[in-house]
Amino acid sequence: MVPETMRAWVTESVPGSLRLRVDEPTPRPLGDEVLVRVEACGLCRTDLHVIDRELPKHLSHVVPGHQVVGTVVQRGAGAGRFVLGDRVGVAWLRSTCGRCDACRTGAENLCLLSSYTGWDANGGFAEYTVVPEAFAYPIAGTADAAGTAPLLCAGIIGYRALERAALPDGGLLGIFGFGSSAGITARLAAARGARIAVSTRGESNRRRARAAGAVFVGDAAEVGPDEVDSAIVFAPAGELVPVALRATKPGGTVVLAGIHMSDLPPMPYRLLFDERDLRTVTANTRADGAALFRLAATLDLAPEVTVLPFSRLPDAVGDLRAGRLGGSIVLSAWS
């Protein structure tokens, strides 16, 4: 029996604040939607950007959270992909128009009518959430919910960033910022035979980078003695973009993987003149997600997670904002 109301963390009018509502109406699945009882939901830096209003406000009050693992407990009248009891993952990309040039050419992440979980519609920091079934990922019944949740954004975005980085076989990848997505990306790159050089703030992050086998580990703007073949900037710090470009070989690629970044400083044209490519990552496609989950099964890709109860969400947000916790933060076990 699905209750009429549920507990949910909701953004407030004041940027940076959340309120626990204990009588939030439980959503009902319409059309092709399914209702998912949340088992775990990862806390992503994008959630922080939504909570802090660094991303434009799309709803006056919204339930953030877009790395959801849960169980299908109700279906809309038009839903037939999943049966009750199936486990699914709910990610950032929630819907697209399916008709525009971007959608028809495999670039649905660029659809101008796309919508996003935890920004345009309520997400997973609640006991229940709804998702169009075509945008849910099947999750094995034996999969660990907390270990799987970060793959639904940190993993998928890291995978897309690595693809766009055009890293040559056995090449040296520079990573700027070593949070949840960077840690997963480092493992994906290492599985391809790449070497990793990491520049990141915080000794805990640098310790994690060393444990991941990085051949160089330095402070946020510190670079190693060797030019990298490609670089990915995960930190939302625009001042690191010229640093990454200078650290990259002529003809190499620098990818900016965040949804939000502070303004880029002025920089000399010469940084780009040597045929360095500067690229961004805009959300992801469902094909990216499917490819990442295939790799995750092959590589036994288990992120490093810190699991906290849903009651601790405000503390977890503060920890993420201050960089006190490394790896992936996952909220689990409503009680």
HELIX and SHEET records of a PDB file:
HELIX    1   1 ARG A   45  ILE A   51  1                                   7    
HELIX    2   2 ASP A  101  ARG A  104  1                                   4    
HELIX    3   3 GLU A  108  LEU A  110  5                                   3    
HELIX    4   4 GLU A  133  PHE A  135  5                                   3    
HELIX    5   5 ALA A  145  THR A  148  1                                   4    
HELIX    6   6 ALA A  149  LEU A  152  5                                   4    
HELIX    7   7 ALA A  154  ARG A  164  1                                  11    
HELIX    8   8 SER A  180  ALA A  191  1                                  12    
HELIX    9   9 GLU A  203  ALA A  211  1                                   9    
HELIX   10  10 LEU A  240  ALA A  247  1                                   8    
HELIX   11  11 ARG A  270  PHE A  273  1                                   4    
HELIX   12  12 ARG A  286  LEU A  299  1                                  14    
HELIX   13  13 PHE A  310  ARG A  312  5                                   3    
HELIX   14  14 LEU A  313  ALA A  322  1                                  10    
SHEET    1   A 2 THR A   5  THR A  11  0                                        
SHEET    2   A 2 LEU A  18  PRO A  25 -1                                        
SHEET    1   B 5 TYR A 128  PRO A 132  0                                        
SHEET    2   B 5 GLU A  33  LEU A  43 -1                                        
SHEET    3   B 5 VAL A  68  ARG A  75 -1                                        
SHEET    4   B 5 ARG A  87  VAL A  90 -1                                        
SHEET    5   B 5 ALA A 136  PRO A 138 -1                                        
SHEET    1   C 4 TYR A 128  PRO A 132  0                                        
SHEET    2   C 4 GLU A  33  LEU A  43 -1                                        
SHEET    3   C 4 SER A 328  SER A 332 -1                                        
SHEET    4   C 4 VAL A 305  PRO A 309  1                                        
SHEET    1   D 2 LEU A  93  SER A  95  0                                        
SHEET    2   D 2 SER A 115  TYR A 116 -1                                        
SHEET    1   E 6 PHE A 216  GLY A 218  0                                        
SHEET    2   E 6 ARG A 195  SER A 199  1                                        
SHEET    3   E 6 LEU A 172  PHE A 176  1                                        
SHEET    4   E 6 VAL A 228  VAL A 233  1                                        
SHEET    5   E 6 THR A 248  LEU A 256  1                                        
SHEET    6   E 6 ASP A 277  THR A 280  1                                        
END                                                                             
